[in-house]
């Protein structure tokens, strides 16, 4: 998960990219797992909608971490 999170932030310095990836990897994993649990329990939304929402959230949080650094 951390590797996937690092990719969009490659333009930042390595320390910031590492901080973003390490901070958000648990959140990304939990969100990914949660989307499938919701899908299996009949949540009604396709998993792609949850995945898109998670990606947008990770991007916004990563941007905020980079801006604060």
C-alpha positions as CSV (number, residue, x, y, z in Angstrom):
1,X,0.0,0.0,0.0
2,X,2.8,2.4,0.9
3,X,4.4,1.9,-2.5
4,X,1.1,2.8,-4.3
5,X,0.7,5.9,-2.2
6,X,4.3,7.1,-2.9
7,X,3.8,7.2,-6.7
8,X,1.6,10.3,-7.1
9,X,3.8,12.3,-4.7
10,X,7.2,11.6,-6.4
11,X,7.8,15.2,-7.1
12,X,8.1,16.0,-3.4
13,X,11.3,15.4,-1.5
14,X,12.0,11.8,-0.4
15,X,11.5,12.6,3.3
16,X,8.0,14.1,2.7
17,X,7.1,11.2,0.3
18,X,8.1,8.7,3.0
19,X,6.1,10.5,5.6
20,X,3.0,10.6,3.4
21,X,3.3,6.9,2.6
22,X,3.9,5.7,6.1
23,X,1.1,7.9,7.5
24,X,-1.5,6.9,5.0
25,X,-0.7,3.2,4.3
26,X,-2.8,2.0,7.3
27,X,-5.7,4.3,6.4
28,X,-5.6,3.1,2.8
29,X,-5.5,-0.6,3.8
30,X,-8.4,-0.1,6.2
31,X,-10.4,1.7,3.5
32,X,-9.7,-0.9,0.9
33,X,-10.7,-3.7,3.2
34,X,-13.8,-1.8,4.4
35,X,-15.0,-1.3,0.8
36,X,-15.0,-5.1,0.3
37,X,-16.7,-5.8,3.6
38,X,-19.4,-3.3,2.6
39,X,-19.7,-4.9,-0.8
40,X,-20.1,-8.4,0.7
41,X,-22.7,-7.2,3.2
42,X,-24.9,-5.8,0.4
43,X,-24.0,-2.1,0.7
44,X,-25.6,-1.4,-2.6
45,X,-22.7,0.7,-4.1
46,X,-20.2,-0.9,-6.4
47,X,-16.7,-1.3,-5.0
48,X,-15.4,1.0,-7.7
49,X,-17.3,3.9,-6.0
50,X,-15.7,3.2,-2.7
51,X,-12.3,2.8,-4.4
52,X,-12.6,6.2,-6.1
53,X,-13.7,7.9,-2.9
54,X,-10.7,6.3,-1.0
55,X,-8.3,7.4,-3.8
56,X,-9.6,11.0,-3.6
57,X,-9.3,10.9,0.2
58,X,-5.7,9.6,0.1
59,X,-4.8,12.3,-2.4
60,X,-6.3,15.1,-0.3
61,X,-4.7,13.9,2.9
62,X,-1.3,13.4,1.1
63,X,-1.5,16.9,-0.2
64,X,-2.3,18.3,3.2
65,X,0.7,16.4,4.7
66,X,3.0,17.7,2.0
67,X,1.7,21.3,2.5
68,X,2.3,21.1,6.3
69,X,5.8,19.8,5.9
